[in-house]
Amino acid sequence: MAKSPATTEQRILEAAKRVFHRKGFEGARMQEIADEAGINKALLHYYYRNKENLFNGVFREAFQALFQRIFTVLGSDISMEEKIRMIFSTYIGMLQENSYIPWFILNSLHREPEKIAEMMTSSGIAPDDIFRKLKKSMKKEKIKDPDYRQLIINIISLSVFPIVGKPLIKLVFNFSEAEFDRFIEARKKELPEFVINAIRKK
């Protein structure tokens, strides 16, 4: 019995995600993605005419899942400390699984920044509402220098650089792949405490 189009398309996206994760955008080949999905190349081109369209599909799915999780946490009623711990764990974990995301965001921000804004809007995220809740929470908990923008950018920056800079970090510290993974796992625990101590009033 033939698989439904939705099932085939999802298989393609999952296969592409694995190949992009291993090879990055430049190193990935459509034939390799077709082989990974267990389909022929002609069928792959039927769904996605070229590699960029396929990458956009993979990225959109991962981007929306990531930001929906983060903004759900930011807009929740839990304490700031709990929010910070959950965001670091969620954000770094997602970046580990989808290491191509930071590179794609950086490239898109320079070439077509409106694409990122459109993805956020189409996923149902309302940043202004979330920011209002975050500002209220920070004020209520008497956070030192309660500028939510600084907090969000600090979290993003501290999380993203080790993923983007992985080759350099492994070289400088002579990390094996397993050692690098342990280093990232340790950051998931250390970074929340670093940020919490920085914003907590003495």
Secondary structure as GFF3:
##gff-version 3
##sequence-region A 1 202
A	DSSP	alpha_helix	5	27	.	.	.	ID=ss1
A	DSSP	alpha_helix	30	37	.	.	.	ID=ss2
A	DSSP	alpha_helix	41	47	.	.	.	ID=ss3
A	DSSP	alpha_helix	51	74	.	.	.	ID=ss4
A	DSSP	alpha_helix	80	97	.	.	.	ID=ss5
A	DSSP	alpha_helix	100	111	.	.	.	ID=ss6
A	DSSP	alpha_helix	113	122	.	.	.	ID=ss7
A	DSSP	alpha_helix	127	140	.	.	.	ID=ss8
A	DSSP	alpha_helix	148	164	.	.	.	ID=ss9
A	DSSP	alpha_helix	166	173	.	.	.	ID=ss10
A	DSSP	alpha_helix	177	199	.	.	.	ID=ss11
###
